[in-house]
Amino acid sequence: MGGRLNIAFVWHMHQPLYRDPFTGVYDLPWVLLHATKDYIDMVTILNDFPDIHQTFNLVPSLMEQLRDYSEDSVADLYREISKKPAKELSAKEKTFMLKNFFSASREHMIWPLARYGELLRKLGLNSGDNPAGSIGFFSESDYRDLQVYFNLVWIDPVLRDADPFLASLYHKGGKYTEQEKQGLLSRQIKLAAGVLPLYKEYQERGLIEVSTTPYYHPIMPLLYNSDSAREAVHDIPLPETRMSYPEDVVVQLQKAVTLYKDVFGRAPRGLWPSEGSVSVDIIKLIKEAGFNWAATDEEILTNSLRRPFRRNEYGHAIDNFLYSPWKVGSESGELSFIFRDHVLSDLIGFDYSKSDAHGAANDFISRLGHIYDHTDDHENRLVSIILDGENAWECYKNDGRDFLQALYGRLSEDTRFKCVTVSEFFEGNPPQGHIERLFAGSWISHNFSVWIGHEEDNAAWDMLSEARSALVERTAVLEKESDGKKRIRQAWEEVYAAEGSDWFWWFGDDHCSANDADFDALFRKHIKRIYDLLGLEAPTRLEIPIMTAERIIVPATQPRAYIAPVIDGEITDYYEWISAGLISNRSFGSSMHSESFKEVLLDGIKYGFSTDKLFFRLDYLEGRELYEKPWRFMINFTGPAHVKVSAEVEGRVAGAVISRRGDKPGKWTEAEPLAEMASGKVVEIALPLDKLGAATGDKITFFITIDSEDFGPERWPARGLLCIETPGEEFEEEHWLV
């Protein structure tokens, strides 16, 4: 044994292009907000730990936007509304704020500020599902405070505390002035303007390496040949138009290298292929673009070698070939590869936020120690930890600072480990293992199913292919016009932007977010802009959202017989719910991909019928039974009648009311108390079918919203409607069990 085991952290910093291609206005604020919350402190923390060398992956579309935000003149919808004096806000702008300016972690960013929490509670009391109807409950001072808080909480605590003005704002407790607000917004832009120079400085100091991706973060194997999706999933449905655009892959790589050289004054060495997506076809193109190394997930390695990577019940590696450097050959030479340790990366990304910082750091060091003890030739081994460097920290206390300080401190003191950049490792450790044929897949389940195969994904790809074909066909005509070459260049830029993976990430059932409609609209705007530049009328279907917001979802587990549960908040008898249906939170996509699921309050909801009632049983996630804090849920019925059931729960106390939509939009009948509801280890409620306007054989469509202080808002399902059917006369005979 002997020597030190090399550890490579690769933090992926990634945002898609949020700029509207017609107006130039940024429709979403996430580049600016992550610039002030994540990008700066992730690097400057290394001042305290100079031996912890790391690699940061910056996506070119992110770098382009950071450059835009270095100027205070940048047009950003959220920023323009923030700048506007509160007394001049229109009703539309106020509605926008109430809908969007609470977009932050409640536990770590909103509740710690009493005034911000007060504003959120006021919205909860008065909004229901209609922010527009609540604008009159908020004063001018309320709106100004909301403008300040939304931007203030997205500044990292270290940066905020180091600036006396920002620190004073944080501790003031509201009643902000317009002058204070403008001061905050001015500092926000200055922080964003410093991000790229900071990364350049730290790379030149040798503390970090900056790698990159293809320009707009496309899934390169799918662009090269959409049939590559069938290597991992043989029967995956594909778009009507087969894609084979290797020239687009070349341009995405070349554009990335060009921008990187302009920002950092040198060529990049490393590439994180978008979403770790690789195939044997793209190796030659990556090598020709000048890259020395690339990275992907451990499952790509195991499928390439046709050899499983074994772990024990604790996730510890039994095999060690993952920690060797590998090379993949091509016509243009060999490319060095590293493969991420799936378990270690996901522990930081999804799990350690729930733990004590020092306990999590100790667990991580222990896992590295296990690898050290079960490998030899440590100086030639590399453990690759590759993950999102932005989104995880919202779930951590103190924006992850406590955890990172504990982890880096332990790593600095432990003589078994050496933290290196990827290029530092390869300088002294050329790969020895050779992969004959690289498996086509991504870091998610070693396939491309997140981005292709679903009806929505395939529809989007076909829209893109159709527009791209129109551009190719019209090029000869446009070249003869005075501004034709300029318009051709601009149209190709829209094609490349539309090829980005992010739009397809949100299409389909895999993932969802509060901004789904925005992503859908931005994608279609890029496609429509292509036709606009070509002087052609865009197809009508581009005016229709791709995401089927009213998708009907039938629960996988449906009732098999009538039930007659005792409504007491307890599982009184195992058999009282045995014939019920089940709505599971695992049926719906989440905003992040993980083997674990979003932190939620409930594990599932059972439902069933008697001849005259619909029953629901809400089951807490294991360990959360008898949750003591107050929380709320609303069952929103859309058919056969518009009815809403609003319920509040606090420990063993629970109550609910039911109301029906009136003749005028937004008007509801007076809420009527429900007689049967109880809370205990579970929450049970009985709804009379006649109150729902439901008769025998009717389809009942609905969605459920849940809100709690600890876990924030949830919607079941994330998009669309659940559909269940009231039993017919032969229900029990049809489902009779022996």
Secondary structure, DSSP 4 states (H G I P E B T S, - for coil): --S-EEEEEEEEE-----B-TTT--BS--HHHHHIIIIITHHHHGGGG-TT--EEEEE-HHHHHHHHHHTSTT--BHHHHHHHS-GGG--HHHHHHHHHHTT-S-IIIIITTSHHHHHHHHHHHHHHTT-GGGGGGGS-HHHHHHHHHHHHHTTS-HHHHHHSHHHHHHHHH-S---HHHHHHHHHHHHHHHHTHHHHHHHHHHTTSEEEEB--TT-B-HHHHH-GGGGGTTSTT----SSPP--HHHHHHHHHHHHHHHHHHHSS---EE--GGG-B-GGGHHHHHHTT-SEEEEEHHHHHHHHT----B-TTS-BS--GGGS-EEE--TT--EEEEEE-HHHHHIIIIIGGGS-HHHHHHHHHHHHHHHHHT-S-GGG-EEEEEEESSGGGGGSGGGGHHHHHHHHHHHHH-TTEEE--HHHHHHH----EEESS---B-TTTTS-TTTSSSHHHHHHHHHHHHHHHHHHHHHHHHTTSTTHHHHHHHHHHHHHHHTBHHHHHHSSSSB--TTHHHHHHHHHHHHHHHHHHHT-PPPGGGGS-SS-TT-EE--SB---S------SSS---GGGGTT-EEEEGGGS-BSS--SS----SEEEEEEEE-SSEEEEEEEEPTT-TT--S-EEEEEEEEESS-EEEEEEEETTEEEEEEEEB-SSTT-BPPPEE-S-EEESSEEEEEEEGGGGT--TT-EEEEEEEEEETTTEEEEESSSSEEEEE---TTHHHHT---
